[in-house]
Amino acid sequence: MTKKKRQALSERLKEKQHFDSFPDDYWRYAVEYGVHYYIAGRFTVHAQFSFVPGALIHHAIELLLKACLAKKDKPEDVYTYHSTYGHKLDKLWSEFKLRNPSRSLSAYDTIVKQLDAFETIRYPEELVLNGARLDIGFGEYDPSLPEPELTGANHYRLLLPQIDRLIRVLFECSEYNPDILQLNEHSTPYLCSHNASPLKPCST
């Protein structure tokens, strides 16, 4: 084999290796992005922001779902995630449930649906035209309580205990090792505060 052919073969192997490794690389970055969005979202709830928490946690759920799918998808499938799923949590959630039939996931259907709705107020136009009622905080949802009367406004709900449980399920399904999750003294408080389902043990 000539030197030129050996070099060409080497380049082709490098390209194939990079291509084949894409799902693993994507998986790792998607998990880490998702966790960072999640912690940033929890911070904004602590800061009592109104509109940003939903957008940030929507991204967190989206990326963790895509990370879970990437573990078993071919590189060419992972490359098309943007065109296949976009930012639609309903599509991602349906595919995730299909691949995990042994898990009890139906309890999270309403939470995903409520969170997916936040995509409509990612920008101000919807709020300007139709208004909104936002329930964002640390309380548990009580389905026995009557829903408030809404007049010409959409209702958006983001309660962290439900989100925390869902994030924990997705993080576990991603198979990311929590021991290598890099957090520091600035991020850890916002992961742990008012969180009964942290991704890794929190010091008391």
C-alpha positions, 0 to 999 in steps of 0.5 A: 500500500502506498503512502498516499493510500495509507493516508487516505485510509487513515483519514477515512477511518478518522471520519468514520470514528468521528461519525460513529462517536457522534451519538455518544458525544451528543448524549454527553453534551445533551445531558450536561446542557440539560442539567445546566438549564435545569439548575438555571431554571430552578434559580429563576424560580428562587428569584421569583421570575415570571416568564423565564423559568418555563423556557429554561426548564422546557429546554432542560426536559427537551435536551434530557429527552434527546439525550435518552434517545441518542443512547440507542439511535444511529448517528444519522438519526441523531443528526436529524433530531432538530428536523424530527423533533424540534422543540416539541416535547410531546413528540419527544415524550411519546417516543421516549415512552415508546422506548421505555414501556416497563417504566410507569411514565403516564403520571408525568403526561400532564406535567409534560403537556403543561411544560410544553405550553410554555414554548408558546410564551417564549416570546412576548407576542402571545402574552400581549395578545392573549394574556396569561395566568402563571402558577410557578413555585415550590408547591405541590399541585392539588388536583382536588382544588378547583381551577380558578376562573380564567377570563381570556387568559391562558393558564401555565403551571410550573411547580418544581416538585413535579419537575424535579421528579421528572428530571430525576427520571430522565437523568436516571434513564440517560445513564449518566454517572451522577458521580461525574456531574460537575457542580460547584458551590454556586450551582449546588444550592440551586439544585438542592434547595427545596428539592426532594428529588436531587440528581445527586446527594445534597449535603445538609 
